[in-house]
Amino acid sequence: MKEERIAKSEIAEMNGSAALPRKSGEMVFHDAWERKSFTLAVSLSEQGLFEWHEFQSELISAIKDAEGEDPDHPSRGYFESWQVSLESLLEKKLD
């Protein structure tokens, strides 16, 4: 039996544009890379590389950037913005 991991409430309960995609309460990943990117961001935060609120701010910014002038037709999907956010934050932290 696979052990279920409980995420911190600050991660599981993100609101607004940064809210995790869910269907019937369960997180939705369309591809394996999305799950891996999610897991990597959570793990790096838990290891202290960055605070979760720092990542969340990057994510909100990346989503707004993707929405541009038309929020109904963003230039990239949620987890693409997630990946952009993670890469941006890691560049800042590792410089």
N, C-alpha and C positions, 0 to 999 in steps of 0.2 A: 504494500500500500504506500502510495506517495505521500510524504509528509507535507501538509499545507503550511505555508509560511504566512504569517500575519505581518502586513506592512504597517509602519508607523501611521498614525492617523493623519499627520500632515501630508503624507504621500497619498494615502488611500482616499482622502476626502478633499482633494484639490477642487476648487470651484471655478466657475467662469470659463474663459476660453482654454484654461489649462486643465480642466477636468478630464480625468481619464475616460477614454471611450468604453462604454459599457452597454451590454444588452442583457436584460433581465437580471441586473445586478452583477453580472460577471464581466470581467475585462475582456475586450475584444482585440485580438491580434490577427491580422490578415496574413502575415508572413512570419517565418521564423526569425528573421532579422529584427522585427519589431519587438518581439519578446526578449531577444538578446540585448537590444539597446536599452529597453526598460530595465532589465535586470542589472545591466552594467551601471546605469546611472544610480539606481537604488544602492547597489553594493558599494560604489565609490563614495557615496554620501555617508553610508553607514560606517565606512572605514575612516571617515574624517577628512577626505580630500577636499570636500566642500560642504557647506551647509545646504540643506534642502531648499531653503528660501532663495538661495543664490541661483540654484538650478531653475526653480519655478519662475523667477524673474526673467531669466534667459528664455525660457519657454514661452512666456507671455509675449515677450518682444518678438521672438521668431514667428509666432502665430500671427501677430499683428502685421509683421512684415509680409508674410505670405498672403494675408487677406488683402493688403494693398487698398485699392479703391473699391474692391468688390468682395465683401465678406462672404457672399454666397458662393463664390467661385475662387477659392484660394489657389495660389500657384503651386502649393504642395500640400500633402496630407498631414494629419496630426503627427504621426510617428516620424515623418521626414523632418518636420519642425523639431520634434524631440531630439533627433539625431543632430541637427544643426546646432541646437542649444547645447547639447553635451559636448560636441566638438569645440564650440566657442568657449565654453566655460573651462574646458581642459586646457585649451591654448592659453587662456589668461592665468590659470593656476600653475601651469608648468613652465611659464616663461621666466 
